[in-house]
Amino acid sequence: MEMQHHIQLTPDHVEGNEGIGRYVLLPGDPSRAERIARSFEEVEVRENPRGFHAYLGKLAASEEKGPVEVLAIPTGIGSASTEVVVRELLACGARRLLRVGSCGTGTPSIRPGQVVIATGAVRDEATTYSYAPEGFPAVAHPEAVAALTEGARRAGLADETFCGLCHSKASLYGREFGHGPAGERNLEYVAWLRRCGVVASEMEASALFVLASTVEQEVVSVAGSAGAAQCQAGAVLAVFARDDSHMEFDAKTAQLAEERAIRVALEGVRVWAEKDR
């Protein structure tokens, strides 16, 4: 089996779950991948010189269903790094992909410490234009959104979890925080998105959604079963701060948000696996 150059994984590392493959959890932060893996059983760690350390394991489910085979691996920061990791995972046969990230929000009803399930993303980056033309939507798969929504309920976090569109940007300090000579224009753009109903701002979801949507895959009816052939991707985001925080936020609140997002993600994967089975 051919090993992928950057993530140093082969199809053997991704296979499982009766042909569907491992459910892959994709934080940006390498330390978050390790924290996610603390909930796994029978963990195997594959260290990587580029920092893409992979954690293979099993997620306990109900006795009658059996465990779910999972993989946690970081993407790094931004769409370009995410493209490398996700593209190589797809080449290995991964077809269930879940970003577990962080975000800011400008929506008054959403507070730091809470969680956002992304239904789609504004493509405010350059990477995905190498895959799809302007106007092509970056959307989460509806099965992933449904599984994460039910996962939030099972985790007891329905009141702390929101669904909505996110903004995936290429520039953190310039675009979101208005640094540099185009700062005023960038802040106006972010405010415009907020008026359009975008509830969160982050840096990786659009790349994941577009790559998952454009990989060659089977198209099935609503009545049909997608099986292993169909690629499905979702994203759950920990709300660290307000959009205008300039990276000044309360560490305890951010930790709470991350813990909640991980719980929603893990319960969501369990639901996802139940639906697939």
BAFI-3210 file (N, C-alpha, C; in Angstrom, 3 decimals, decimal comma, padded with zeros to 6 digits):
// residues 277
n [1|2|3|4|5|6|7|8|9|10|11|12|13|14|15|16|17|18|19|20|21|22|23|24|25|26|27|28|29|30|31|32|33|34|35|36|37|38|39|40|41|42|43|44|45|46|47|48|49|50|51|52|53|54|55|56|57|58|59|60|61|62|63|64|65|66|67|68|69|70|71|72|73|74|75|76|77|78|79|80|81|82|83|84|85|86|87|88|89|90|91|92|93|94|95|96|97|98|99|100|101|102|103|104|105|106|107|108|109|110|111|112|113|114|115|116|117|118|119|120|121|122|123|124|125|126|127|128|129|130|131|132|133|134|135|136|137|138|139|140|141|142|143|144|145|146|147|148|149|150|151|152|153|154|155|156|157|158|159|160|161|162|163|164|165|166|167|168|169|170|171|172|173|174|175|176|177|178|179|180|181|182|183|184|185|186|187|188|189|190|191|192|193|194|195|196|197|198|199|200|201|202|203|204|205|206|207|208|209|210|211|212|213|214|215|216|217|218|219|220|221|222|223|224|225|226|227|228|229|230|231|232|233|234|235|236|237|238|239|240|241|242|243|244|245|246|247|248|249|250|251|252|253|254|255|256|257|258|259|260|261|262|263|264|265|266|267|268|269|270|271|272|273|274|275|276|277]
n.u [000,842|000,550|002,250|001,170|002,714|002,912|001,218|001,919|000,473|-001,249|-003,712|-004,357|-004,320|-006,575|-008,774|-011,729|-014,647|-016,455|-016,041|-016,702|-014,733|-012,484|-013,812|-012,815|-011,386|-010,667|-008,893|-007,448|-005,320|-002,510|-002,285|-004,921|-005,767|-004,514|-005,882|-008,485|-008,067|-007,814|-010,233|-010,430|-010,230|-007,772|-005,531|-003,358|-000,463|000,862|003,648|004,729|007,027|006,338|004,473|001,933|000,674|-000,840|-003,646|-004,891|-007,708|-010,428|-013,839|-015,964|-019,148|-022,659|-023,284|-024,576|-024,080|-021,325|-017,816|-016,650|-014,437|-011,883|-010,017|-007,793|-006,314|-004,264|-004,790|-003,282|-002,879|-005,166|-006,415|-004,679|-002,879|-004,792|-005,825|-003,719|-003,600|-006,261|-006,609|-004,732|-005,740|-008,163|-007,104|-006,237|-008,585|-010,404|-013,669|-015,387|-015,362|-014,531|-014,270|-012,933|-012,878|-012,038|-013,508|-014,456|-017,143|-019,665|-022,247|-024,837|-026,457|-024,964|-022,517|-019,087|-017,590|-019,562|-020,897|-020,672|-022,239|-021,282|-023,056|-022,388|-019,909|-018,438|-016,411|-013,761|-011,026|-008,095|-007,447|-009,498|-010,308|-008,730|-009,953|-012,720|-015,031|-015,682|-018,594|-019,340|-020,699|-019,596|-020,388|-021,545|-022,108|-025,463|-026,057|-023,965|-024,403|-026,896|-026,190|-024,376|-026,028|-027,853|-025,930|-025,181|-027,482|-027,508|-025,220|-026,041|-025,916|-027,499|-028,688|-026,487|-025,455|-025,304|-026,508|-025,281|-024,023|-020,532|-017,605|-014,876|-011,716|-008,673|-006,914|-006,186|-005,425|-005,533|-008,039|-010,080|-009,484|-008,773|-006,177|-003,445|-003,140|-005,567|-007,438|-009,886|-011,627|-011,686|-012,896|-015,413|-016,284|-016,462|-018,450|-020,549|-020,926|-021,865|-024,303|-025,575|-026,123|-024,103|-022,584|-020,185|-016,569|-013,761|-010,997|-010,688|-012,862|-014,139|-012,314|-012,265|-014,982|-015,300|-013,351|-014,323|-016,776|-016,076|-014,559|-014,399|-017,359|-020,121|-023,470|-026,504|-030,011|-032,486|-033,756|-031,914|-028,905|-025,902|-023,489|-020,028|-019,004|-019,759|-018,627|-018,627|-018,720|-018,266|-018,428|-017,595|-017,452|-015,666|-016,542|-014,437|-014,157|-015,296|-015,686|-014,243|-012,165|-009,406|-007,654|-007,632|-008,798|-010,680|-009,030|-010,133|-012,759|-012,392|-011,319|-013,516|-015,274|-013,889|-013,871|-016,624|-017,126|-015,628|-017,017|-019,517|-018,646|-017,674|-019,971|-021,505|-020,138|-020,655|-023,446|-023,480|-022,163|-024,047|-026,155|-024,937|-024,563]
n.v [-001,194|002,210|004,779|007,925|011,062|013,341|012,934|010,403|007,971|004,962|003,275|001,080|002,091|003,607|002,080|000,229|-000,278|-001,943|-001,499|001,174|002,745|004,451|006,884|010,121|012,505|015,893|018,169|021,496|022,119|020,389|019,531|019,326|017,128|015,100|015,379|014,711|012,031|010,898|009,893|007,600|004,022|001,389|002,742|003,647|005,378|007,238|008,849|011,881|013,657|016,173|017,062|016,052|014,103|010,984|009,454|006,433|004,498|003,154|003,949|003,704|002,230|001,400|-001,901|-003,686|-002,524|-002,291|-001,200|001,903|002,476|004,844|007,846|010,384|013,317|016,159|019,152|021,423|025,029|026,858|026,889|025,911|024,128|022,367|021,335|019,679|017,640|016,606|015,896|013,839|012,024|011,391|010,107|007,831|006,598|007,586|008,482|009,641|012,514|014,849|018,031|019,372|022,134|025,585|028,848|032,307|034,530|036,811|037,006|038,056|036,306|034,052|032,830|033,088|029,997|028,347|026,223|025,663|024,099|023,741|024,454|025,165|027,014|030,220|030,862|032,299|032,196|031,057|028,465|026,567|027,365|026,177|023,830|024,113|026,275|029,841|030,569|027,967|026,022|025,652|023,202|021,445|017,933|016,800|014,511|014,482|016,887|016,306|014,130|015,323|017,200|015,556|014,352|016,485|016,715|014,217|014,493|016,235|018,907|020,502|023,014|024,617|024,589|025,542|025,797|026,801|029,014|029,354|031,465|031,037|032,036|033,299|034,978|035,836|038,036|040,275|040,076|039,365|040,886|043,363|044,432|046,197|047,940|047,619|047,366|048,651|048,152|045,364|044,872|045,913|044,056|041,694|042,511|042,733|040,032|039,130|040,444|039,032|036,697|034,928|033,027|032,341|032,546|031,151|029,076|026,773|025,114|025,467|024,440|021,713|021,024|021,539|019,859|017,365|017,349|017,376|015,139|012,156|010,322|008,160|008,891|008,987|008,247|009,757|007,675|005,697|003,913|005,286|004,077|003,060|004,486|007,154|010,365|012,106|015,050|017,111|019,759|020,855|023,484|025,113|027,888|030,361|033,141|036,577|038,067|040,428|040,209|040,312|038,255|038,178|036,485|034,643|032,054|029,894|029,882|029,326|026,765|025,409|025,629|024,116|021,568|021,046|021,048|018,825|016,798|016,954|016,278|013,614|012,223|012,762|011,321|008,730|008,628|009,045|006,727|004,827|005,435|004,899|002,168]
n.w [000,000|-000,858|000,822|001,979|001,373|003,178|005,467|006,094|006,122|005,151|003,047|004,658|007,257|007,375|006,774|007,830|009,978|008,586|005,825|005,397|006,408|008,685|010,953|010,707|012,723|012,708|014,044|014,067|015,724|016,912|019,618|020,367|018,935|020,356|022,779|022,002|021,392|023,887|024,585|023,158|022,740|022,840|021,625|019,020|018,281|015,707|015,098|013,537|011,553|010,619|012,342|012,033|013,795|014,114|015,573|016,107|016,890|018,866|019,379|022,006|021,789|022,028|023,370|021,612|019,185|018,932|018,910|017,383|014,787|014,706|013,865|014,723|013,579|013,153|011,171|010,970|010,535|008,586|005,128|003,136|004,380|005,389|003,007|002,099|004,070|004,047|001,351|001,087|002,929|001,666|-000,557|000,684|001,142|003,005|004,004|005,778|007,389|009,853|010,975|013,929|015,361|016,180|016,694|016,132|017,013|015,918|016,533|018,557|020,122|020,488|022,633|023,801|024,728|023,921|021,238|017,717|015,024|011,823|008,927|006,419|004,496|003,903|001,178|001,613|000,857|-000,934|-001,673|-002,370|-004,868|-006,662|-007,025|-007,456|-009,174|-008,746|-006,929|-006,541|-003,974|-000,552|001,426|004,315|004,671|004,713|006,274|008,073|009,467|010,622|012,264|014,051|015,254|016,622|018,198|019,859|021,398|022,718|024,184|026,069|025,466|023,888|024,341|024,317|021,831|018,426|015,044|011,860|009,237|008,511|008,272|006,319|006,312|004,772|005,985|009,249|011,015|009,288|007,844|009,763|012,066|011,167|010,757|009,180|005,940|004,551|006,469|007,325|005,189|005,281|007,788|007,256|005,397|006,967|008,737|006,934|006,207|008,669|008,802|006,855|008,080|008,797|011,279|012,502|012,495|010,999|009,783|008,201|007,376|004,839|002,988|003,680|003,173|000,400|-000,788|000,039|-001,269|-003,973|-004,531|-006,434|-006,435|-005,575|-006,513|-004,863|-004,330|-002,137|-000,906|-001,089|-000,017|000,882|001,557|001,595|-000,503|-000,769|000,066|003,098|004,988|007,883|010,377|013,599|015,875|018,394|020,247|020,845|021,282|020,799|017,526|017,408|019,213|018,986|019,560|022,290|024,888|027,349|028,944|030,371|029,506|026,794|027,023|028,082|025,908|023,997|025,222|025,198|022,421|021,607|022,942|021,640|019,083|019,418|020,315|018,111|016,110|016,987|016,538|013,774|012,888|013,702|011,948|009,502|009,724]
ca.u [000,000|001,365|002,168|001,040|003,974|002,902|000,605|002,589|-000,507|-001,635|-005,109|-004,521|-004,556|-007,869|-009,874|-012,436|-016,095|-017,136|-015,911|-016,905|-013,474|-012,481|-014,322|-011,601|-011,590|-009,639|-008,638|-006,291|-004,287|-002,017|-002,560|-006,331|-005,865|-004,149|-006,968|-009,591|-007,705|-007,949|-011,516|-010,357|-009,701|-006,778|-004,931|-002,047|000,009|001,857|004,275|004,992|008,002|005,707|003,500|000,641|000,632|-002,118|-004,096|-005,850|-008,297|-011,837|-014,739|-016,955|-020,558|-023,487|-022,803|-025,133|-023,529|-019,888|-017,032|-016,470|-013,016|-011,706|-008,672|-007,657|-005,082|-004,402|-004,612|-002,541|-003,670|-005,496|-006,943|-003,613|-002,444|-005,919|-005,919|-002,715|-003,998|-007,519|-006,414|-004,024|-006,692|-009,063|-006,348|-006,181|-009,914|-011,254|-014,931|-016,140|-014,396|-015,153|-013,417|-013,208|-012,064|-012,410|-013,997|-014,976|-018,512|-020,167|-023,685|-025,107|-027,091|-023,979|-021,510|-017,876|-017,839|-020,573|-020,475|-021,369|-022,177|-021,280|-023,862|-021,698|-018,838|-018,083|-015,085|-012,922|-009,634|-007,719|-007,154|-010,567|-010,502|-007,993|-010,811|-014,079|-015,129|-016,399|-020,022|-019,562|-020,899|-018,884|-021,468|-021,419|-023,062|-026,622|-025,975|-023,041|-025,083|-027,927|-025,538|-023,819|-027,151|-028,291|-024,833|-025,279|-028,583|-027,083|-024,187|-026,657|-025,414|-028,357|-028,896|-025,221|-024,984|-026,034|-026,200|-025,276|-022,924|-019,289|-016,750|-013,530|-010,853|-007,257|-006,161|-006,751|-005,214|-005,994|-009,443|-011,000|-009,167|-008,607|-004,808|-002,878|-003,693|-006,936|-008,170|-011,268|-012,397|-011,867|-013,896|-016,707|-016,648|-016,875|-019,754|-021,498|-021,230|-022,677|-025,671|-026,115|-026,461|-022,954|-022,534|-018,871|-015,444|-012,648|-010,044|-010,444|-014,039|-014,453|-011,431|-012,763|-016,268|-015,141|-012,637|-015,222|-017,835|-015,571|-013,928|-015,270|-018,160|-021,416|-024,633|-027,613|-031,280|-032,803|-034,151|-030,797|-027,866|-024,673|-022,417|-018,676|-018,562|-020,069|-017,828|-019,431|-017,876|-018,946|-017,534|-018,098|-016,522|-015,695|-016,536|-013,423|-014,221|-015,997|-014,916|-013,379|-011,369|-007,969|-006,980|-007,672|-009,968|-010,517|-008,543|-011,063|-013,923|-011,966|-011,196|-014,883|-015,800|-013,220|-014,383|-017,979|-017,055|-015,149|-018,120|-020,482|-018,031|-017,609|-021,334|-021,929|-019,551|-021,425|-024,723|-023,132|-021,882|-025,316|-026,896|-024,251|-024,728]
ca.v [000,000|003,415|005,711|009,325|011,729|014,261|012,370|009,119|006,925|004,168|002,844|000,150|002,844|004,288|001,137|-000,219|-000,053|-002,750|-000,933|002,628|003,373|005,127|008,248|010,904|013,780|016,782|019,476|022,190|022,118|019,041|019,143|018,950|015,753|014,243|015,425|013,925|010,612|010,399|009,193|006,394|002,785|000,688|003,812|003,532|006,704|007,271|010,162|012,427|014,743|017,450|017,381|015,440|012,872|010,305|008,643|005,436|003,819|002,784|004,738|002,794|002,452|000,451|-003,269|-004,333|-001,901|-002,492|000,035|002,606|002,704|006,279|008,382|011,827|013,838|017,611|019,714|022,676|026,254|027,406|026,024|025,265|022,970|021,444|020,661|018,617|016,532|016,013|015,248|012,575|011,121|010,918|009,145|006,599|006,020|008,167|008,996|010,283|013,513|015,800|019,063|019,738|023,342|026,718|029,966|033,496|034,824|038,168|036,874|038,344|035,207|032,986|033,316|032,283|028,838|027,518|025,381|025,860|023,078|024,487|023,888|025,536|027,987|031,228|030,518|033,498|031,736|030,793|027,061|025,795|027,788|025,213|022,659|024,426|027,673|030,804|030,273|026,599|026,137|024,817|022,795|020,213|016,924|016,813|013,411|014,902|017,902|015,627|013,319|016,226|017,790|014,542|014,187|017,557|016,356|013,089|014,982|017,179|020,240|021,096|024,435|025,322|024,300|026,257|025,455|027,963|029,203|029,936|032,210|030,458|033,096|032,993|035,910|036,061|039,384|041,282|039,969|039,366|041,890|044,670|044,937|046,507|049,069|047,358|046,967|049,152|047,408|043,993|044,876|046,111|042,772|040,788|042,996|042,383|038,615|038,994|040,862|037,971|035,553|034,072|033,044|032,003|032,786|030,224|029,103|025,491|024,319|025,520|023,511|020,363|020,801|021,499|018,640|016,225|017,410|017,238|013,845|011,282|009,514|007,691|009,721|008,095|008,894|009,891|006,356|004,774|003,876|005,760|003,136|003,582|005,239|008,574|011,115|012,989|015,873|018,048|020,563|021,366|024,561|025,670|029,356|030,853|034,575|037,422|038,366|041,602|039,973|040,499|037,124|038,324|035,763|033,968|030,699|028,912|029,833|028,617|025,347|024,891|025,500|022,980|020,335|020,837|020,694|017,448|015,922|016,936|015,541|012,183|011,693|012,848|010,188|007,537|008,687|008,895|005,312|004,117|005,673|004,185|000,724]
ca.w [000,000|-000,975|001,946|001,591|001,681|004,315|006,664|006,303|006,359|003,997|003,154|005,779|008,490|007,288|006,572|009,031|010,038|007,572|004,488|005,364|006,792|009,981|011,078|010,914|013,414|012,167|014,670|013,521|016,758|017,226|021,002|020,458|018,449|021,487|023,771|021,449|021,457|025,255|024,676|022,350|023,300|022,001|020,828|018,378|017,889|014,638|015,141|012,210|011,686|010,280|013,375|011,758|014,565|013,916|016,703|015,660|018,027|018,801|020,204|022,565|021,465|022,769|023,218|020,434|017,991|018,877|018,858|016,110|014,511|014,512|013,657|014,944|013,005|012,976|009,825|010,970|010,394|007,285|004,075|002,366|005,152|005,439|001,713|002,032|004,940|003,601|000,039|001,294|003,579|000,624|-001,363|001,475|001,194|004,047|003,460|006,852|007,834|010,774|011,570|015,324|015,376|017,018|015,898|016,782|016,599|016,083|016,732|019,969|020,850|020,701|023,577|023,976|025,567|023,286|020,117|016,446|013,980|010,558|007,846|005,193|004,730|002,913|000,647|001,608|000,822|-002,323|-001,932|-003,006|-006,252|-007,481|-007,149|-007,899|-009,586|-007,908|-006,938|-006,071|-002,523|000,420|002,322|005,075|004,232|005,628|007,232|009,125|010,275|011,411|013,295|015,057|015,981|017,578|019,136|020,857|022,304|023,552|025,096|026,995|025,115|022,861|024,630|024,143|020,477|017,386|013,659|010,984|008,290|009,019|007,352|006,278|005,785|004,608|006,829|010,581|011,540|008,350|007,488|010,898|013,086|010,540|010,752|007,878|005,184|004,093|007,661|007,373|004,190|005,771|008,857|006,612|004,789|008,037|009,206|005,878|006,387|009,876|008,447|006,003|008,913|009,104|012,742|013,046|011,603|011,237|008,678|007,531|007,006|003,412|002,278|003,935|002,513|-001,062|-001,158|000,230|-002,281|-005,336|-004,765|-007,223|-005,533|-006,038|-006,219|-004,513|-004,032|-000,721|-000,421|-001,198|001,013|000,257|001,797|001,752|-001,668|-000,683|001,038|003,923|005,852|008,769|011,219|014,876|016,215|019,742|020,192|021,785|021,581|019,842|016,322|017,603|020,419|018,708|020,212|023,746|025,359|028,626|028,699|030,929|028,621|025,589|027,379|028,191|024,551|023,352|025,829|024,693|021,004|021,516|023,354|020,545|017,979|019,708|020,278|016,719|015,388|017,360|015,815|012,356|012,675|013,808|010,715|008,422|009,887]
c.u [000,885|001,140|002,088|002,191|003,939|002,333|001,194|001,620|-000,783|-003,119|-005,350|-004,853|-005,958|-009,033|-010,497|-013,923|-016,829|-017,176|-016,118|-015,597|-013,598|-013,155|-013,129|-011,953|-010,396|-009,582|-007,512|-005,087|-003,814|-002,323|-004,025|-006,546|-005,539|-005,259|-008,182|-009,312|-007,761|-009,264|-011,523|-009,910|-008,700|-006,059|-003,554|-001,646|001,074|002,427|004,726|005,955|007,439|004,675|002,130|000,567|-000,765|-002,411|-005,198|-006,416|-009,741|-012,627|-015,844|-018,358|-021,374|-023,051|-023,316|-024,573|-022,028|-019,148|-016,936|-014,978|-012,824|-010,231|-008,726|-006,312|-005,251|-004,186|-003,628|-003,475|-003,913|-005,865|-005,846|-003,102|-003,548|-006,047|-004,948|-003,166|-005,245|-007,351|-005,721|-004,894|-007,677|-008,377|-006,208|-007,538|-010,819|-012,505|-015,843|-015,174|-015,076|-014,121|-013,886|-012,335|-012,531|-012,828|-014,232|-016,402|-018,824|-021,666|-024,022|-025,665|-026,150|-022,847|-020,237|-018,130|-018,857|-020,018|-021,317|-021,158|-022,310|-022,112|-023,249|-020,693|-018,706|-016,645|-014,225|-011,449|-009,336|-007,640|-008,239|-010,828|-009,621|-008,800|-012,161|-014,178|-015,830|-017,896|-020,335|-019,659|-019,993|-019,893|-021,099|-022,438|-024,240|-026,618|-025,044|-023,695|-026,128|-027,313|-024,979|-024,923|-027,686|-027,198|-024,846|-026,376|-028,146|-026,011|-024,756|-026,287|-026,265|-028,554|-027,642|-024,683|-025,906|-025,606|-026,205|-024,067|-021,701|-018,542|-015,352|-012,604|-009,415|-006,398|-006,878|-006,637|-005,710|-007,495|-010,357|-010,759|-008,818|-007,214|-004,372|-003,637|-005,113|-007,856|-009,619|-012,150|-012,672|-012,917|-015,294|-017,205|-017,157|-018,239|-020,857|-021,906|-022,133|-024,125|-026,360|-026,446|-025,338|-022,668|-021,153|-017,794|-014,287|-011,812|-009,935|-011,667|-014,311|-013,583|-011,909|-014,028|-016,117|-014,401|-013,527|-016,299|-017,333|-014,819|-014,904|-016,034|-019,489|-022,501|-025,821|-028,868|-031,473|-033,148|-032,987|-029,856|-026,547|-023,538|-021,067|-018,284|-018,749|-019,256|-018,723|-018,514|-018,728|-017,927|-018,262|-017,030|-016,741|-015,601|-015,590|-013,677|-015,131|-015,085|-013,910|-012,444|-009,893|-007,128|-006,837|-008,959|-009,633|-010,153|-009,502|-012,301|-013,586|-011,839|-012,570|-015,471|-015,190|-013,743|-015,790|-017,964|-016,595|-016,259|-019,168|-019,935|-018,059|-018,998|-021,883|-021,387|-020,299|-022,760|-024,501|-022,935|-023,166|-026,117|-026,266|-024,471|-026,145]
c.v [001,255|004,341|007,141|010,137|012,546|013,637|011,000|008,033|006,201|003,829|001,864|000,875|003,457|003,308|000,731|000,013|-000,686|-002,066|000,557|003,356|004,063|006,497|009,105|012,242|014,673|018,108|020,188|022,041|020,689|018,601|018,760|017,535|014,775|014,226|014,641|012,436|010,042|009,647|007,901|005,201|002,191|001,667|003,419|004,914|006,556|008,685|010,579|013,605|016,120|017,878|016,808|014,081|012,261|009,397|007,712|004,719|003,457|003,634|003,817|003,214|001,486|-000,971|-003,925|-003,768|-002,170|-001,180|000,604|002,864|004,153|006,628|009,872|012,266|015,335|018,035|020,871|023,845|026,586|026,384|025,296|024,020|021,922|020,662|019,493|017,404|015,835|015,294|013,907|011,561|010,548|009,885|007,808|005,920|006,554|008,773|009,590|011,213|014,577|016,769|019,327|020,950|024,379|027,873|031,178|033,715|036,302|038,179|037,069|037,176|034,025|033,538|032,477|031,175|027,891|026,857|025,701|024,634|023,812|023,752|024,170|026,617|028,960|030,963|031,768|033,092|031,366|029,318|026,372|026,211|026,992|023,942|022,968|025,911|028,549|030,535|028,858|026,626|025,199|024,433|021,523|019,204|016,891|015,674|013,770|015,925|017,250|014,822|014,198|016,878|016,816|014,286|015,243|017,254|015,242|013,504|015,926|018,615|020,929|022,593|025,271|025,203|024,944|025,738|026,719|028,000|029,781|030,639|031,606|031,433|032,607|033,821|036,107|037,524|040,469|041,258|040,118|040,522|043,255|045,256|045,272|047,581|048,864|047,013|047,395|048,393|045,979|043,915|045,094|044,811|041,794|041,207|042,665|040,910|038,398|039,378|039,833|036,704|034,583|034,169|032,788|032,287|031,886|030,134|027,807|024,790|024,337|024,560|022,077|020,096|020,673|020,237|017,417|016,190|017,063|015,939|012,958|010,346|009,155|008,680|008,803|008,906|009,009|008,536|005,378|004,845|004,238|004,761|003,826|004,536|006,747|009,253|012,104|013,748|016,823|018,822|021,005|022,298|025,045|027,185|029,883|032,296|035,287|037,711|039,502|041,442|040,291|039,482|037,305|037,644|035,023|032,502|029,640|028,769|029,078|027,120|024,692|024,663|024,298|021,654|020,018|020,406|019,256|016,475|015,821|016,107|014,041|011,547|011,728|011,706|008,902|007,489|008,423|007,420|004,480|004,238|004,896|002,681|000,271]
c.w [000,000|000,216|001,428|002,169|002,971|005,588|007,026|006,789|005,042|004,110|004,290|007,080|008,523|007,190|007,909|008,912|008,860|006,209|004,394|005,633|008,144|009,874|011,516|011,548|013,146|012,928|013,922|014,426|017,047|018,651|021,178|019,926|019,576|022,525|023,283|021,643|022,868|025,455|023,857|023,200|022,309|021,071|020,295|017,890|016,807|014,581|013,743|012,337|011,352|011,313|013,140|012,468|014,466|015,099|016,202|016,874|017,766|019,784|020,697|022,152|022,303|022,438|021,935|019,139|017,842|018,725|017,446|015,925|014,069|014,331|013,930|014,400|012,781|011,530|009,793|010,721|008,924|006,226|003,311|003,075|005,217|004,138|001,623|002,832|004,403|002,266|000,200|002,035|002,564|-000,262|-000,653|001,586|002,280|003,408|004,529|007,580|008,678|011,325|012,999|015,616|016,370|016,116|016,785|016,312|016,810|016,317|018,208|020,765|021,096|021,551|023,488|024,999|024,957|022,017|018,888|015,562|012,652|009,516|006,481|005,508|003,574|002,471|000,503|001,747|-000,632|-002,663|-002,735|-004,450|-007,205|-007,705|-007,767|-008,229|-008,563|-008,043|-006,510|-004,549|-001,730|001,487|003,068|004,553|005,214|006,637|008,390|010,043|011,177|012,543|014,402|015,888|017,027|018,618|020,223|021,865|023,249|024,560|026,148|026,717|024,050|023,079|024,393|022,721|019,446|016,014|012,812|010,078|008,984|007,885|007,432|005,558|005,627|005,554|008,155|010,979|010,589|008,158|008,703|011,854|012,508|010,619|009,319|007,127|004,679|005,259|007,674|006,391|004,662|006,872|008,297|005,980|005,842|008,588|008,212|006,005|007,595|009,587|007,557|006,789|009,180|010,597|013,324|012,012|011,998|009,961|007,863|006,938|005,507|002,616|002,458|003,137|000,994|-001,497|-001,022|-000,851|-003,675|-005,586|-005,521|-006,300|-006,164|-005,638|-005,986|-004,237|-002,528|-000,121|-000,375|-000,020|000,372|000,416|001,861|000,634|-001,505|000,404|001,776|004,883|006,678|009,579|012,474|015,430|017,643|019,649|021,278|022,216|020,598|018,655|016,525|018,800|020,243|019,485|021,718|024,238|026,639|028,394|029,219|030,050|027,342|025,859|027,482|026,801|023,847|023,898|025,314|023,229|020,814|021,902|022,257|019,383|018,223|019,703|018,855|015,882|015,722|016,600|014,329|012,025|012,762|012,512|009,554|008,497|009,580]
res [m|e|m|q|h|h|i|q|l|t|p|d|h|v|e|g|n|e|g|i|g|r|y|v|l|l|p|g|d|p|s|r|a|e|r|i|a|r|s|f|e|e|v|e|v|r|e|n|p|r|g|f|h|a|y|l|g|k|l|a|a|s|e|e|k|g|p|v|e|v|l|a|i|p|t|g|i|g|s|a|s|t|e|v|v|v|r|e|l|l|a|c|g|a|r|r|l|l|r|v|g|s|c|g|t|g|t|p|s|i|r|p|g|q|v|v|i|a|t|g|a|v|r|d|e|a|t|t|y|s|y|a|p|e|g|f|p|a|v|a|h|p|e|a|v|a|a|l|t|e|g|a|r|r|a|g|l|a|d|e|t|f|c|g|l|c|h|s|k|a|s|l|y|g|r|e|f|g|h|g|p|a|g|e|r|n|l|e|y|v|a|w|l|r|r|c|g|v|v|a|s|e|m|e|a|s|a|l|f|v|l|a|s|t|v|e|q|e|v|v|s|v|a|g|s|a|g|a|a|q|c|q|a|g|a|v|l|a|v|f|a|r|d|d|s|h|m|e|f|d|a|k|t|a|q|l|a|e|e|r|a|i|r|v|a|l|e|g|v|r|v|w|a|e|k|d|r]
***
